[in-house]
Amino acid sequence: MRRQRGLSPQAARLLLELAATPRMWRHGYDLAKETGLRSGTLYPLLMRLSDQDLLDAEWREPDRTGRPARHVYRLTPYGLTVARSLAADRRRPVVLRRAKGTR
């Protein structure tokens, strides 16, 4: 049985950035600039999130001739649900509870 892990802080940052414009296709380079994630973190993360059905990914032909095709990414409906849940969790105040038997 495969163990489900929580999202890393980097994955959460990326999903929240994509949730700002959820239906817009975004290039990895732009996401790197906006999130501050380095390419060695960002691109494997984009592939992993795509494999988990949180992101759609597709190749796009260049706008200008002489440029290579590029991958673009956007949230899936499931990815948007996860991102909204993350955003809601971040807005909740943190409640610190004392352990039993402590003052």
C-alpha angles and dihedrals in degrees: 000000000000116000116232113226129199121250118275119239088253092053091048091050091050094048092048091050091050090047090062087074103013101177096041118103111233133197120231091237092058091047090051091054094046098045100034090231117145120235093250088060101032103052097047087046092052090051093047093048090048090051088052090054093246093115137038114218129188141161117255126199114237123267091226131040117257094036123110124244113264137205117247127195139201137165121273117223087261090049090052090052090052092046092050090050090052091050091050091050091052092053094053114096116246112247114204114208124197119233115248113271096026128108 
